[in-house]
């Protein structure tokens, strides 16, 4: 008797599938294993120029002294460059439709990593793969990955409707189609009654809703969010958490969300990535298989929070010993 290992894939093959159907099934199975986004072995450092005058690295203001004195001081000043490593071989795969949150102490490279993925910055080495294809970092900025910042970055001279339509207008989408798309996402974020309102008439939470709607209207493959709710009050932030969870469920978008807030990270993410300011790399990942919306007071989330905090404390202890 021969033992045959079966899977949903092999079961489909057995059920009298044609050759073409089998090829399609094999192709789909391959695609299922290709991440929507793969940050592959990325390194990034920043160079700084430091000037020293008689052993002091203070910046000197020359405005109040004569040109002769300025020349004398300039001759006694030495400059040198130093490099600060931010990312050290980061390798991160994100599946299609996954909601991934990134946490870590200040200076660990969270925003730098997001900027590289958004093509707002370039890595020193490494690559960015989109569905298995190496992204050309020399290409013009792509609308496949859209960033939402802590500040909403709305155009104050445009109303809500016009702000949401802006990217579509740049893409030369027909006027009627633009309005349909914008209406859909304005309704999704609960601002239909405010479509004609100007930016100054909106609260902080409403501005972030407009920014989310504008990003979704362009139909990005990956939505990048850099501490988008950090400046909001607790009540507004909690409400937007619920709305973002609903938007993710409705659209199925792949989301990469950076935050300093551990509670926020474990409430939202399918997976929590902990970046280390010591390693300059991913220190640990936590898979959270708990349905959303989640109860922040649940024992399961509390235990995950304790584990994440331990990773932070470990980094702090290593930094103190250096």
Secondary structure, 3 states (H helix, E strand, C coil): CCCCCCCHHHHHHHCCCCHHHHHHHHHHHHHHCCCCEEEEEEEEEEEEEEEEECCECCCCCCCCCCHHHHHHHHHCEEEEEEEEEEEEEEEEEECCCCEEEEECCCCCCHHHHHHHHCCCCCCCEEEEEECCEECCCCCCCCCCEEEECCCCCCCCCCEHHHHHHHHHHHCCCCHHHHHHHHHHHHHHCCCHHHCCCEHHHCCHHHHHHHHHHHHHHCCCCEEEEECCCCCCCHHHHHHHHHHHHHHHHHHCCEEEEECCCHHHHHHHCCEEEEEECCCCEEEEEEECCCCCCCCCCCHHHHHHHHHHHHHHHHHHHHHHHC
